[in-house]
Amino acid sequence: MAYIPMPQLALNLSGFVAKNTSAFEQVDMPEPEEAVEHLDYTFEDMHKYSDLNYLNYQIGGGATYSFENGIKWTVDVTYYGLDDRLGYVYGDETGSLVVVRSGVQLDF
């Protein structure tokens, strides 16, 4: 979304939200023919190991101010977030990041 309150100033705002999920069907593992000693695990939840469930979101805004001689000053701030709801596959990757950028643009 953009807004131009005056000819030399432009403001912008952007964002998105994405919910991502993924899962495999249950695997039907055959039972061993003979009893295995020290078997203290099962394969009942093996298909859940690679399940993914996370929320990815971003919101940002910025401004551009134009001077008369073709020089523009820009500033942007963007917030990135990740909410990992099943962190046992790759570890808990929940976190956030703020990026601030500013610069000068020369139009010639």
N, C-alpha and C positions, 0 to 999 in steps of 0.2 A: 504494500500500500504506500502510495507517495502523496505528499502534500507540499504545495509550493505557496507559502504565505506571502512571499514577495519575489520579484523577478530574480534577485541574486541569491535567494536562499531556497534550498530544496531539502525536505525531510523525508525519510523513508522508515518503514517498519515492516518486518517480515517474521515469519515463524512457521513451524510445523510440528506435528506430533505423529509418531508412528508406533503402533503396537505390533510387535512381531512375535509369532508363535510358530513352533514346529515340533512335530512328534512323529515317532515311528510306530508302526503297528506292533502288537505283542508277538514275540517270537515263541514258537512252540518247540521247546527243547525236549528231545526224547530223554527218558530216564536211563541211566546206565544199567546194563544187564546184570552186573554184579554190584553189590554194595561196596562203596569206596570208603575205606577207613579214613577218619579225620575229615570227612566231608561236612564242613560247617557253613556252607553257603548254598544258595539256590540261584536259579536263573529267572525267577519270577519277575523281577524288576529290571532286567537287563535292557529292555527296550526303552526305559525311561532315562537311561544315562545320557543320551544325546538330546533330550528335549530342550527346547529353547523357549523362553518367555521373557521378553524385555520390552521396556518402553523407552523410546528415543525421542527427545524433544529439543527444540531450538527456538530461541526468540532473539531478535536483534533489531537494532535501529541505528540510524545514522543521519548525518547532515552534510550538505555541501554548500559552501559559501563561495560565490563567484565575485572576484574583483573585476574592475573595468578593463584591465590590460590582459585578459586571457589566463589569469592565474586563479586556481580554485583551491580552497582549503577543504579537506575532507576529514571526517571523524566517524568511526563506526564502533559499536559495542555489540558483541554477540555472546549469548549464554548458551552453552551446550550441556545437556543432561542425559544421563543414561541410568535407568533403573532396572537392574538385572534381578529378575525374580526367581531364577533357577541357576544359582551360581556354582553348582557342584560340578559342572563339566569343565569349564575353563577357569574356575575360580570366580569369586564375586567381582564383577567388573563395574559395579555401581560407582558413579562419580559424576563430577561436573567440571566445567572449564569456562572461564570467561576470557574472551579475546577482545582487546582494545587496539584499534588501529587508527592512525592519523597520518596525514600526508599532504603533500602539495602536488597539484596537477597543473602542468603547463600545456595550454592549448596553442598550437601554432600551425 
